[in-house]
């Protein structure tokens, strides 16, 4: 067989060029297949995050109160509207305290083992999203109340998505 290849120089050149090419291509095919397998095994970054099953709402309610007679206004109707607004804002404040917590600062003074003063201050700060008014209603003659609620699961999803 070697004698036949040596006799025909054109076939020898073709054989010498073709064999290394086939060996190189055979190796490339293995590399391509293994690269494809590696890429398929990697997590796809562009896919949206998996959708969780919706949870049952975890509603938290808060009620805010406001006196009608202490509101600024010329007429009783105007004072009622202002009390409705103030009671809604107070309900929001209560919800913010539930969702974000309250900051409390207190001091107690004792002198000669006798309590002289006991003071504390509280503050609430935060954003409440997704709250809704359940009802607004008068309480007796001089107070207005607003009850609001927020789903704590929705608040948690909003924090996670940020």
Residue pairs with C-beta under 8 A, 6 or more apart in sequence:
5 11
5 12
5 15
6 12
55 153
56 153
57 151
57 153
57 154
58 151
58 152
58 153
59 149
59 150
59 151
59 152
60 95
60 98
60 99
60 149
60 150
60 151
60 152
61 134
61 147
61 148
61 149
62 91
62 94
62 95
62 97
62 98
62 147
62 148
62 149
63 91
63 94
63 145
63 146
63 147
63 148
64 86
64 87
64 88
64 89
64 90
64 91
64 92
64 93
64 94
64 145
64 146
64 148
65 87
65 90
65 139
65 143
65 144
65 145
66 82
66 83
66 84
66 85
66 86
66 87
66 90
66 143
66 144
66 145
67 83
67 142
67 143
68 76
68 79
68 80
68 83
68 142
68 143
68 144
69 79
69 142
71 78
71 79
71 80
71 82
71 83
71 86
72 79
72 82
73 79
73 81
73 82
80 138
80 144
83 143
83 144
84 136
84 144
84 146
86 144
87 136
87 144
87 145
87 146
88 133
88 136
88 146
88 148
90 146
91 146
91 147
91 148
92 128
92 131
92 148
93 124
95 128
95 131
95 148
95 150
96 124
96 125
96 126
96 127
96 128
97 124
99 126
99 128
99 150
99 152
99 155
100 124
100 125
100 126
102 122
102 123
102 124
103 122
103 123
103 124
103 125
104 120
104 121
104 122
105 120
105 121
105 122
105 123
106 118
106 119
106 120
106 121
107 117
107 118
107 119
107 120
108 115
108 117
108 118
108 119
109 115
109 116
109 117
109 118
110 116
128 150
128 155
129 154
129 155
129 158
130 150
130 151
130 154
130 155
130 158
131 148
131 149
131 150
132 148
132 149
132 150
133 146
133 147
133 148
134 147
134 148
134 149
135 146
135 147
136 144
136 145
136 146
136 147
137 144
137 145
138 144
138 145
139 145
